Amino acid sequence: MDADLKQKLLERYKRKIKYAGRQHPLIRLVRKIAGNGHDGDERLIAAEGLWAHGKLIETGMDISCMVVCPELLYSAEALEVAGKCMDKAAEIYIVSQKLFGRLSGRDRPDGLISLVRLPDWTAGSFKPGKDASIVVLDGLENPGNIGTILRTCDGAGVDAVFICNRRARLTGPKLVKASMGAIFSVPVIEFGDARQCINWLKARNFSIYLADAKAARTYREPGYEGNTALVLGCERYGISGEWYSCGPEAISIPMMGICDSLNAGVAASVVIYEICMKKQQRMCIYHGIQKKGIRRR
């Protein structure tokens, strides 16, 4: 890598750049958050690496501050991504390679860590469209499972993820990594308890489906028409009792072998794609009818 290119990058942002050691308050904050701690602000994430910073650019996330190690910017791509993020960053701190290694959770760090704050989505401000799909996570404990489900929701086109009885921090490193950037793109709205969530869904005419391994009806049977909410429960204890008293429909995934259930993240992916693909197929049929000039009855 041409040293002149790095120097030009640093020169371009010299008015925003500060130099920091390990005792700097910002560096201590980054280290704490990257190490699965937080400073009281549970919506603050430490995003590390080229791929994660590419997602920050793609999703338009605001960057509170950046920590950059120029010695670890090995490629033209790294300099390009760093420059785009430095444009957005409110503050930029340059650190040594040794200090960056202490901050990083990687064997081969690539010189970029940023603090970003998740959007503050609320139930009051969220407006679902017609034929919406929402996934409700009730008491899930494993951050890797939650991240995987967010990734699936992003891929399938789910409108939002609701969380009740939260038992995992949304900004934890394992969750952020498992989400593969979906934590930046999928609206995540938290409810204090299941009853609040149920009332919100019922007021907006959502049909509620419970993923229950003991259910007699399989996930392939419903048509999932209209506003649809899929509820997934805690890995150990399942779905809390309030959900069974709100007139839901329980669905299961057939198990053909000796295991009685799938991992929560895997099971969620199977059912979420079934719901979203059925909705998409109806939409394609509807638009196909419109193009032919045939009125729907």
N, C-alpha and C positions, 0 to 999 in steps of 0.2 A: 504494500500500500504506500502510495506517494505521501511522504510526510507533509508536503506542501498543501495537499488537500485537507488534511486534518487541521493544519494551521489556519487555512482560510475559513474553515468551519468555526473554529474558536474565535477568530477575529470578527466574523460576522455577528456573533452573539456576545461580544465582550462586555457590553453594557448590562447584560442580564446575568453573566457568569460570576459565581463566587467560588472560592476554594475552601474546602472543608476538611477537617481531620476527624478522628473517631469520636472526640468528645463534643463535637458540634451537636446542638439539640436536634437539628433536622436529621443528621446521620443516625443518632440514637433512636429517633422515631422510626426511620426506615428499617433499621435493624430489628426493632421490636415487632413491627407489623409483618415484615417478611418472615419472622420467626414464629408466627401464629399468635402474636399478642396484639393489643390495640391500646389506644390512648383515651378510650372513652367514646370515640367516634367509630361506631361499628360499620360505617359505610365506606371506610377508607381502605383502599386496596394497594398493595405493592405489586405492580406489574413488571415482570422482568423478561428481557430478551427481545430479539428482533421480531419474532413472530407475534408476541403479545403487543409490542408497540405498533406493529402493522395493523392489528385489530383496533387499537386505540385511534389510529388515524381513520380507519374505515368506518368506525361507528361514531366518530366526532366527539369522543369523550374529552372533557376538560382535564388538563393535567395540572395538578397543584404544584408539583415540583419534579425535577429530574435530577438523578444522580448519574454522572457520566464519567467513565474512565477512558480517555482517548487512546491509551495504549492497547485497549482491547477491541477497538473498532478496526477489524481486520479487512473489511471489504468495502467496495464502492456502494453496495446495497446498504451496509451498516451506516455509512456516512449519510446516505440519502434519507434513510428512516430517522436517524438522529436529528438531521436538519429539520425535517417536517415536524417532529415532536418538540424540538427546541423552539420552533415558531409558536407553538401552542402553550408551552410551559410558562407558568407564572414566575417560577424561579428555577435556576440551573446551578447545580453544584458539581464541581470537578473534584474527583478524589483519586488517590493513588491506586495502582494495581493491587497492592497488598491489602489496602482497606476495602476495595471493591470485592476482593475474594472473601473477606469476612462477612460482607453484606449478602453476597450471593448464595443461593441454594443449589448451585450447579457446579459440576466438576470442571466444565469449560465455559465460564461466563463470557458474554459478548459485549459487556460494557455499558448496558443501559438498564436502569431501574427507575420507575416513575411511580409517584403516589397519585392515585386518582380516586375521586369520590363517586360512588354509584348514584344514579339518578334517584331522587326521592319520590318514587311512585306512591300514590295513596289510593285507597278504594274510592274516595270521593271524586278524584280527578280522572280515574280510568273509565273510559267509555268504550265498551265492547261493541263491535259491529254486529251485523246480522249473521246468524249461523256461526257464532263464535265458539272457539275451543279454549277451555281453561283447564289447567292441571293443578290440583290442590295437593300439597304435601302436608300430611297431618302427622307431626311428631317424628319425622325422619331424623335419624341420628348420624348416619355416615356421610361426611362431607363429600366423599368420592361419589357416592350414589346420587346425591343432590346435584353435583356438577354434571354427572353423566345425563341425568334427566333434563337439566337445562340445555345441554348440547342437543339432545333429541328434540326438545321443544323448538329450538331454533331451526333445526333441520326440517321438521315436519310442518312448521308454520303455525304453531300454537300461539294464541293471542297474548296469554299471560300465564304466569305461575303464581298461585296464591300459597302462602305458608301459614299454617296454624300450629300452635304448640311447638314453636321452634326450639330445637335442641342442638343446632349446629350454627356456628357463625358464618354468615354468607360471604364474608371477605377472607376466610381462611385460605391459606396457600393451596391445600389439597383440593378444595372446592373450586377455586379459580382455575387451577391447572386442568382439572377434569372437565370443566365446562368448555375448554378450548375457545374462550372468547365469548361464549353465549351469555355469560354474566353481564356483559356490556350491552347486549342487544335485546334480551328478553325482559319485558317488564316483570319485576318481582314485587309482589305486594303482600305485606304481612298483616295478619289479623290476630287480635289478642287471644281469641279462642275459637273453637269450631262453630259455636252458635252464631257469632257475628258473621262468619263467613257464609254459613247456611242462609241467614237472613238476606245477605247481599245477593246471593245467587237466586234465591226464590223470588226476590223482588224484581229480578230481571228475566224471569221465566227460563231459567236453566234447568235442563234435565240432568239429574245427578246420578253418576254411575260409580259404584264402589268396587275397586279391585280386591276381590276376596277369593282366596284359594279354595274355599269351601262352597262357593256359589254353584248352583246347578246349571245355570245358563252360562254359555261360553261367550267370550268377547267378540266372536264373529257374528253372533246372532242379531244384535240391535242394529238399527239403521243410523243412529246418531244424528237424527234430524233436528234442526233448530239449535239453539244455544246449548252447549254440552259441557259439563264439568266432570272430569275424571278424578276421583279421590284415591290417593295412595297413602297407606299407613306406615307406621313405625316398623322397622325391620324385625323387632323382637315382639312387639305387642299388637301389631295390626292397627286398624282404624279405630279411633275413639268412638264410644257408644253413641254420642249425639247424632252421628251421621246416619245411624240405622233407624232413627225415629223421624226422619224428614221425608219419608216416601221415596227413597232411592231405589235403584236397580243394581243388585250385586251381580258381577260378572267374574268369570275365572278363565285362566289359560289351561287347557287340558294338559295333563302330565301323563305321558305314556310309559315312563320308566319307574324306577324305585324312588326318585326324588318327589317330594310333595309340592314343591314350589320353585320358582326361579329367583335369582337375585333381584332385588328391588329395581335396580337400574335397568336390567335386562327386561324384566316384566313390563316396566313402564314403556320401554321402547316399542315392544310388540303391540301393546294396546293403543298407544298414542298414534302410531302410524296407521293402524286400522281405522281409528276415528277420522284422522285428517284425510286419508286417501278416499274414504267414502264421501266425505264432504266435497273433496276436490272433483271426484267423478260426477257428482250431481251438478256441480257448477259447470263442468265441461259440457254435460248433456244440455243444460239450460241454455248456455251460450250457443251451442250448436243449433238448438231449436230456434233461437232468436235470429241467427244468421239466415236460416231457411225461410224466415218470415212466418213461422207457425206459432200461433198463440198458445200459451199454456192454459189449460182448463183449471 
